[in-house]
Amino acid sequence: MATKSDPNYKVIAENRRARFDYFIESDLEVGIMLTGSEVKSLRTGQSNIADSYASVEGGELWLINGYIAPYTQAGVFGHEERRRRKLLVSRKELARLWQAVGREGMTLVPLVMYFNHRGRVKLKIGVAKGKKQADKRATEAARDWSRQKQRLLKQG
């Protein structure tokens, strides 16, 4: 992934809830097939991947339920907001993802959608396992303690 100082690097959408709801075992940068009006809409920053997921179907990887706002200047040549979008990944990685999803409790969760240093839209997906309620409470407690610790260090 590009550094933050790169002028072309720009985060479009981030799924911040994913790290709270899932244990992320590994992540992978994939390309995404988009139409022109979708790219123009993404340049304005109007998208949401919080409710979406990735799925291996028919030997291909798909982003399902990802929202990209309609581009008003496209007129009749616009796009559907929540259409299935094909994700571009090598055959080797696709096989690895398919095997991971085949294991019990594993899912593919989109983490971040961004423009890379070349100006291309990329999606970072994570192979994840769902957390139980107790695990979520432990994560929240650890986060609260780290905040409180930072406050104490700042005051002292």
N, C-alpha and C positions, 0 to 999 in steps of 0.2 A: 504494500500500500504506500502511496506517496506521502511525503511529509506535509505538515500543515502549512508550511511556507510556500508550497507550490501554488502558483496563481490559478492553475486549472483545477486543482483538487477542491471539491465542494461536496459536503454531505447533503444529500437530498432528503432522505428520510432515515430515521433510526428507530429500531424496535427496542426501546429501553426496558420494556417489561420482560423481554425474553430471558435475560439473565436472572431475573427474579423467579420466573416460573419454571425454568429448565436448568439442568446441569449441562453446560456446553462442553462436549468432549473434544471436538475438533471443528475447525472452520475452513471454508474454502471460498475463494474469489471466483465468481462465474460471470459470464456475459449474459445479456438479456436482449432478446429480439424485440425491437420497438418500431412503431411507425413514426413518421415525421412529426405529427401533431403531438404524440406522446413525449417525444424528446423536447419539443418546444415548451410543453406544459411543465416538464420536469425542470427546465431552466428557470422557470418562475418559482420553483420550489413547492409545487402543489401536489403532494402525494402522501400516502400512508401505507406502511407495510405492517402495522401492528396486528391486524387481524388476519394476515396472510400466512401461508405455509407453502412448502415445496413438496412435490410428489414425483416419483418415478413411475411413469405410465407408458406402456408400449415402447420401451427402450429409449424414452426421452425424459428429460427433466423439465417440469412445469412449475411456474409460480401461479398459485391459485389464490384468488380473492385479494390481490394487490390493487390498491386504488390509485389511479392517476387521474387528476381532475381534467375535465374537457378543456380543450384549447379553443377559446371563443372565436379567434380569427380564422380557424380552419373551416368553419361553416359546415357544409354537407360532407366534407372530406375528413371529418373528425374521427374519434375513436370511441369504443365502449369504455366506460370507466373501470369496470371490474372484470375485464376479459382475462382468460388464461393466457399467460405469456410464456413462451418457450425460453428456457435457460440454456446457455451454451457452455458445455463442459466436455472434456475429453472422454473417450470411451473407457479408459482406465479408471478415471475418477467416477464416472457414472456407475461402473461395476462396483466400486468400493462403496459408493453411497447406497446402491441398491441392497448390498449385503448388510450394511449398517441398519437400514430401515427394516430389513427382514428380521433382525433381532427384536426381541420383545421390548416394547416401551420406547423405542428410538423413533425420532421424527426429525424432519428437516425444517429448521426455523430460519427465516430471513432475519439477519441482524442489522445490516446497514446497506442502504442504497446510496451510491455516490458517483460523481464524475471523477475518473482517474486522471493522471497527469497528462494523458493524451486527449482528454475531453470525452472519453467514452463512458457510457453508463455501465457501472459494474454493481453486482450484488454480492454481499458477503453472506453466505448461508452457514449455519452451524448444525452439526449432527448432535442432537440433544436428547436427553432423557428427562422426563417430567419429574418435578419435585413433589413430594408429599407435603401436606400442610405443616407438619412439624419442621421439615427442612426449610420451608419458607419463613417460619417464625425464627429459626436459628439465623437465617440470613439477615432478617430484619434486626434482630438483636445485635448481631456483629456490626451491622452498619450504624446502628444507633450508638454503640459503644465507641466506634472509631470517630464519630462526630463529636461525642462528648470528650474524648481524649484530646482531639484537636483543639477544642475550646479551652480545656484545662492548660494545655501547652501554650496556647496563645496568651492566656491571662497571666501565666507564671513567668 
